[in-house]
Structures are given as structure tokens and as C-alpha cells.
């Protein structure tokens, strides 16, 4: 536990020294990678396989009228 707290403190200090510009640079790179079509395809395959294993992949999204008058997604078994 002490090692975790020490690691978090060191990370915080180093992050603070790097500043906002470095954070923005890291986030731009992350978004560029996450939005790449190959990564999106691999994520879709992974989601499908997890859905098959857990049984959550067989649910479809539909919209249903809610009591507050707004239409929100609701899950119904297919």
C-alpha cells in the first residue's frame, strides 16, 4: 500500500511539472490512436467476443417512452 501511495505521489509531481501542454499532447495522441479504423475494428471484435462469453451480446437497443416524456434507450431481449 505504501508503494502505491508513493507511486501516485511521484506521478502527481511529475505530471504537475509536465504541465497542461504535455497532457494535451498525450490526449491528442491517445485520441488519434483510439479513432484509427484498425483500432476501432479490433475493439468491435473484442466487444463481440466478450458479449458471446458473457451473454450480453444478445441484447438489442430500442427506444421506449419514459414517464418524464423523454425518449431514452431501453434494452429489450431479442
DSSP file (Angstrom, degrees, kcal/mol; ACC not computed):
  #  RESIDUE AA STRUCTURE BP1 BP2  ACC     N-H-->O    O-->H-N    N-H-->O    O-->H-N    TCO  KAPPA ALPHA  PHI   PSI    X-CA   Y-CA   Z-CA
    1    1 A X     >        0   0    0      0, 0.0     4,-2.2     0, 0.0     5,-0.2   0.000 360.0 360.0 360.0 -40.1    0.0    0.0    0.0
    2    2 A X  H  >  +     0   0    0      1,-0.2     4,-2.6     2,-0.2     5,-0.2   0.888 360.0  53.1 -63.9 -37.1    2.8    2.4    0.8
    3    3 A X  H  > S+     0   0    0      2,-0.2     4,-2.6     1,-0.2    -1,-0.2   0.889 108.4  50.6 -65.5 -38.3    4.4    1.7   -2.6
    4    4 A X  H  > S+     0   0    0      2,-0.2     4,-2.6     1,-0.2    -2,-0.2   0.936 112.0  46.1 -64.0 -46.3    1.1    2.5   -4.3
    5    5 A X  H  X S+     0   0    0     -4,-2.2     4,-2.4     2,-0.2    -2,-0.2   0.906 113.6  49.4 -63.5 -41.9    0.8    5.8   -2.5
    6    6 A X  H  X S+     0   0    0     -4,-2.6     4,-2.5     2,-0.2    -1,-0.2   0.921 111.8  48.8 -63.1 -43.4    4.4    6.7   -3.2
    7    7 A X  H  X S+     0   0    0     -4,-2.6     4,-2.5     1,-0.2    -2,-0.2   0.899 111.4  49.5 -63.2 -41.1    4.0    5.9   -6.9
    8    8 A X  H  X S+     0   0    0     -4,-2.6     4,-2.3     2,-0.2    -1,-0.2   0.901 111.6  49.1 -64.8 -40.5    0.8    8.0   -7.0
    9    9 A X  H  X S+     0   0    0     -4,-2.4     4,-2.4     2,-0.2    -2,-0.2   0.922 112.1  47.4 -65.3 -44.1    2.6   10.9   -5.3
   10   10 A X  H  X S+     0   0    0     -4,-2.5     4,-2.7     1,-0.2     5,-0.2   0.922 112.4  50.3 -63.4 -43.3    5.6   10.7   -7.7
   11   11 A X  H  X S+     0   0    0     -4,-2.5     4,-2.5     1,-0.2    -1,-0.2   0.896 110.2  50.4 -60.5 -40.8    3.2   10.5  -10.7
   12   12 A X  H  X S+     0   0    0     -4,-2.3     4,-2.5     2,-0.2    -2,-0.2   0.936 112.0  46.3 -63.0 -46.7    1.3   13.5   -9.5
   13   13 A X  H  X S+     0   0    0     -4,-2.4     4,-2.0     2,-0.2    -2,-0.2   0.932 115.1  46.0 -63.8 -45.9    4.5   15.6   -9.0
   14   14 A X  H  X S+     0   0    0     -4,-2.7     4,-1.9     1,-0.2    -1,-0.2   0.893 113.4  50.2 -65.4 -38.3    5.9   14.6  -12.4
   15   15 A X  H  X S+     0   0    0     -4,-2.5     4,-1.7    -5,-0.2    -1,-0.2   0.891 109.2  51.3 -64.6 -39.7    2.6   15.3  -14.1
   16   16 A X  H  < S+     0   0    0     -4,-2.5    -1,-0.2     1,-0.2    -2,-0.2   0.872 110.5  49.0 -66.3 -36.3    2.3   18.7  -12.5
   17   17 A X  H  < S+     0   0    0     -4,-2.0    -1,-0.2     1,-0.2    -2,-0.2   0.855 106.1  56.8 -71.1 -33.6    5.8   19.5  -13.7
   18   18 A X  H  X S-     0   0    0     -4,-1.9     4,-0.6    -5,-0.2    -2,-0.2   0.878 100.3-159.4 -66.7 -36.7    5.0   18.4  -17.2
   19   19 A X  H  X  -     0   0    0     -4,-1.7     4,-1.6     1,-0.2     3,-0.2  -0.096  31.4 -57.2  86.8 176.7    2.1   20.8  -17.4
   20   20 A X  H  > S+     0   0    0      1,-0.2     4,-2.9     2,-0.2     5,-0.2   0.842 126.6  59.9 -66.8 -37.2   -1.1   21.2  -19.3
   21   21 A X  H  > S+     0   0    0      1,-0.2     4,-2.0     2,-0.2    -1,-0.2   0.899 106.6  47.1 -62.9 -39.7    0.6   21.3  -22.7
   22   22 A X  H  X S+     0   0    0     -4,-0.6     4,-2.5     2,-0.2    -1,-0.2   0.903 111.5  51.7 -67.2 -40.4    2.1   17.8  -22.2
   23   23 A X  H  X S+     0   0    0     -4,-1.6     4,-2.5     1,-0.2    -2,-0.2   0.933 110.1  48.9 -60.0 -46.4   -1.2   16.5  -21.0
   24   24 A X  H  X S+     0   0    0     -4,-2.9     4,-2.3     1,-0.2    -1,-0.2   0.884 110.2  51.7 -61.5 -38.7   -2.9   17.9  -24.2
   25   25 A X  H  X S+     0   0    0     -4,-2.0     4,-2.1    -5,-0.2    -1,-0.2   0.922 110.4  47.8 -63.8 -44.5   -0.2   16.3  -26.3
   26   26 A X  H  X S+     0   0    0     -4,-2.5     4,-2.4     1,-0.2    -2,-0.2   0.909 112.3  49.4 -62.7 -42.8   -0.8   12.9  -24.7
   27   27 A X  H  X S+     0   0    0     -4,-2.5     4,-2.6     2,-0.2    -2,-0.2   0.877 108.7  52.4 -67.0 -37.9   -4.5   13.2  -25.1
   28   28 A X  H  X S+     0   0    0     -4,-2.3     4,-2.3     2,-0.2    -1,-0.2   0.926 111.8  46.7 -61.9 -43.8   -4.2   14.1  -28.8
   29   29 A X  H  X S+     0   0    0     -4,-2.1     4,-2.2     2,-0.2    -2,-0.2   0.914 112.0  50.6 -64.2 -42.9   -2.0   11.1  -29.4
   30   30 A X  H  X S+     0   0    0     -4,-2.4     4,-3.0     1,-0.2    -2,-0.2   0.930 112.1  46.5 -60.4 -46.8   -4.5    8.9  -27.5
   31   31 A X  H  X S+     0   0    0     -4,-2.6     4,-2.1     2,-0.2    -1,-0.2   0.882 110.2  53.7 -65.1 -38.0   -7.5   10.1  -29.5
   32   32 A X  H  < S+     0   0    0     -4,-2.3     4,-0.4    -5,-0.2    -1,-0.2   0.920 114.6  41.0 -61.9 -43.6   -5.6    9.7  -32.8
   33   33 A X  H >< S+     0   0    0     -4,-2.2     3,-1.2     1,-0.2     6,-0.3   0.929 115.1  50.4 -69.5 -45.6   -4.8    6.1  -31.9
   34   34 A X  H 3< S+     0   0    0     -4,-3.0    -2,-0.2     1,-0.3    -1,-0.2   0.800 111.0  49.5 -65.3 -29.4   -8.3    5.3  -30.5
   35   35 A X  T 3< S+     0   0    0     -4,-2.1    -1,-0.3    -5,-0.2    -2,-0.2   0.497  82.2 117.4 -88.2  -4.2  -10.0    6.8  -33.5
   36   36 A X  S <> S-     0   0    0     -3,-1.2     4,-2.4    -4,-0.4     3,-0.4  -0.414  71.4-127.9 -65.5 136.6   -7.9    4.8  -36.0
   37   37 A X  H  > S+     0   0    0      1,-0.2     4,-2.4     2,-0.2     5,-0.2   0.841 107.4  53.8 -56.7 -36.6  -10.1    2.4  -38.1
   38   38 A X  H  > S+     0   0    0      2,-0.2     4,-2.2     1,-0.2    -1,-0.2   0.903 110.7  46.2 -65.8 -39.7   -7.9   -0.6  -37.3
   39   39 A X  H  > S+     0   0    0     -3,-0.4     4,-2.4    -6,-0.3    -2,-0.2   0.904 111.8  51.5 -68.1 -41.3   -8.2    0.0  -33.5
   40   40 A X  H  X S+     0   0    0     -4,-2.4     4,-2.1     2,-0.2    -2,-0.2   0.908 110.4  49.5 -61.5 -41.9  -11.9    0.5  -33.9
   41   41 A X  H  X S+     0   0    0     -4,-2.4     4,-2.2     2,-0.2    -2,-0.2   0.920 111.2  48.1 -63.3 -44.6  -12.2   -2.8  -35.7
   42   42 A X  H  X S+     0   0    0     -4,-2.2     4,-2.5     1,-0.2    -1,-0.2   0.885 110.8  51.9 -64.2 -37.9  -10.2   -4.6  -33.1
   43   43 A X  H  X S+     0   0    0     -4,-2.4     4,-2.6     2,-0.2    -1,-0.2   0.887 108.6  51.2 -65.8 -38.1  -12.3   -3.1  -30.3
   44   44 A X  H  X S+     0   0    0     -4,-2.1     4,-2.2     2,-0.2    -2,-0.2   0.908 110.7  47.8 -65.0 -41.9  -15.5   -4.2  -32.1
   45   45 A X  H  X S+     0   0    0     -4,-2.2     4,-2.4     2,-0.2    -2,-0.2   0.920 112.3  49.6 -63.9 -43.5  -14.3   -7.8  -32.4
   46   46 A X  H  X S+     0   0    0     -4,-2.5     4,-2.5     1,-0.2     5,-0.2   0.914 110.4  50.4 -62.5 -42.6  -13.2   -7.7  -28.7
   47   47 A X  H  X S+     0   0    0     -4,-2.6     4,-2.6     1,-0.2    -1,-0.2   0.912 110.6  49.9 -60.7 -42.3  -16.7   -6.4  -27.7
   48   48 A X  H  X S+     0   0    0     -4,-2.2     4,-2.2     2,-0.2    -2,-0.2   0.911 111.3  47.9 -64.1 -42.5  -18.4   -9.1  -29.7
   49   49 A X  H  X S+     0   0    0     -4,-2.4     4,-2.1     2,-0.2    -1,-0.2   0.901 112.8  48.0 -66.4 -40.5  -16.3  -11.9  -28.2
   50   50 A X  H  X S+     0   0    0     -4,-2.5     4,-2.6     1,-0.2     6,-0.3   0.906 110.6  52.9 -64.4 -40.6  -16.9  -10.6  -24.7
   51   51 A X  H  X>S+     0   0    0     -4,-2.6     4,-1.9    -5,-0.2     6,-1.5   0.886 108.7  49.6 -61.1 -39.6  -20.6  -10.4  -25.5
   52   52 A X  H  <5S+     0   0    0     -4,-2.2    -1,-0.2     2,-0.2    -2,-0.2   0.912 113.6  45.7 -64.7 -42.7  -20.6  -14.0  -26.6
   53   53 A X  H  <5S+     0   0    0     -4,-2.1    -2,-0.2     1,-0.2    -1,-0.2   0.869 122.1  35.4 -69.3 -37.5  -18.8  -15.1  -23.4
   54   54 A X  H  <5S-     0   0    0     -4,-2.6    -1,-0.2    -5,-0.2    -2,-0.2   0.639 102.2-124.2 -94.0 -15.2  -21.0  -13.1  -21.0
   55   55 A X  T ><5S+     0   0    0     -4,-1.9     3,-0.6    -5,-0.3    -3,-0.2   0.543  82.5 112.2  83.0   6.3  -24.3  -13.4  -22.9
   56   56 A X  G > < +     0   0    0     -5,-0.5     3,-1.0    -6,-0.3    -4,-0.2   0.587  57.0  76.8 -86.6 -10.6  -24.7   -9.7  -23.0
   57   57 A X  G 3  S+     0   0    0     -6,-1.5    -1,-0.2     1,-0.2    -5,-0.1   0.576  81.3  68.8 -76.6  -8.7  -24.2   -9.5  -26.8
   58   58 A X  G <  S+     0   0    0     -3,-0.6    20,-0.9    -7,-0.3     2,-0.4   0.367  77.2  98.8 -92.6   5.2  -27.8  -10.8  -27.5
   59   59 A X  E <   -A   77   0A   0     -3,-1.0     2,-0.3    18,-0.2    18,-0.2  -0.739  58.0-155.9 -94.7 140.5  -29.5   -7.7  -26.2
   60   60 A X  E     -A   76   0A   0     16,-1.5    16,-1.8    -2,-0.4     2,-0.4  -0.874  16.1-119.9-115.6 150.6  -30.7   -5.0  -28.7
   61   61 A X  E     +A   75   0A   0     -2,-0.3     2,-0.3    14,-0.2    14,-0.2  -0.704  36.5 165.2 -89.1 135.2  -31.3   -1.4  -28.1
   62   62 A X  E     -A   74   0A   0     12,-2.5    12,-3.6    -2,-0.4     2,-0.4  -0.916  34.1-113.6-136.3 166.9  -34.7    0.1  -28.6
   63   63 A X  E     -A   73   0A   0     -2,-0.3     2,-0.4    10,-0.2    10,-0.2  -0.828  30.2-174.9-103.7 145.3  -36.3    3.3  -27.5
   64   64 A X  E     -A   72   0A   0      8,-1.7     8,-1.3    -2,-0.4     2,-0.5  -0.983  32.4-105.9-136.4 147.2  -39.2    3.5  -25.1
   65   65 A X  E     -A   71   0A   0     -2,-0.4     6,-0.2     6,-0.2     2,-0.2  -0.606  38.7-151.0 -74.0 123.9  -41.3    6.3  -23.9
   66   66 A X    >   -     0   0    0      4,-1.7     3,-1.8    -2,-0.5    -1,-0.0  -0.530  25.6-109.0 -92.8 163.3  -40.3    7.2  -20.3
   67   67 A X  T 3  S+     0   0    0      1,-0.3    -1,-0.1    -2,-0.2    -2,-0.0   0.727 116.2  61.5 -65.5 -21.9  -42.6    8.7  -17.7
   68   68 A X  T 3  S-     0   0    0      2,-0.2    -1,-0.3     1,-0.0     3,-0.1   0.408 117.1-110.1 -86.1   3.7  -40.8   12.1  -17.9
   69   69 A X  S <  S+     0   0    0     -3,-1.8     2,-0.2     1,-0.3    -2,-0.1   0.306  81.6 117.7  89.8 -10.7  -41.8   12.4  -21.6
   70   70 A X        -     0   0    0     -5,-0.1    -4,-1.7     1,-0.0     2,-0.6  -0.624  65.0-125.8 -90.4 150.5  -38.3   12.0  -23.0
   71   71 A X  E     +A   65   0A   0     -2,-0.2     2,-0.3    -6,-0.2    -6,-0.2  -0.861  37.6 171.5 -95.1 124.4  -37.3    9.1  -25.2
   72   72 A X  E     -A   64   0A   0     -8,-1.3    -8,-1.7    -2,-0.6   -10,-0.1  -0.929  38.9 -90.6-130.5 153.7  -34.3    7.2  -23.8
   73   73 A X  E     -A   63   0A   0     -2,-0.3     2,-0.4   -10,-0.2   -10,-0.2  -0.354  42.7-174.5 -64.9 142.0  -32.7    3.9  -24.9
   74   74 A X  E     -A   62   0A   0    -12,-3.6   -12,-2.5    -2,-0.0     2,-0.5  -0.988  21.0-126.1-135.3 146.5  -34.0    0.8  -23.2
   75   75 A X  E     +A   61   0A   0     -2,-0.4     2,-0.4   -14,-0.2   -14,-0.2  -0.788  27.2 178.4 -96.4 131.1  -32.7   -2.7  -23.5
   76   76 A X  E     -A   60   0A   0    -16,-1.8   -16,-1.5    -2,-0.5     2,-0.1  -0.994  33.0-110.8-129.4 139.3  -35.1   -5.5  -24.5
   77   77 A X  E      A   59   0A   0     -2,-0.4   -18,-0.2   -18,-0.2   -19,-0.0  -0.391 360.0 360.0 -66.4 144.5  -34.2   -9.1  -25.0
   78   78 A X              0   0    0    -20,-0.9    -1,-0.1    -2,-0.1   -19,-0.1   0.444 360.0 360.0 -97.1 360.0  -34.3  -10.3  -28.6
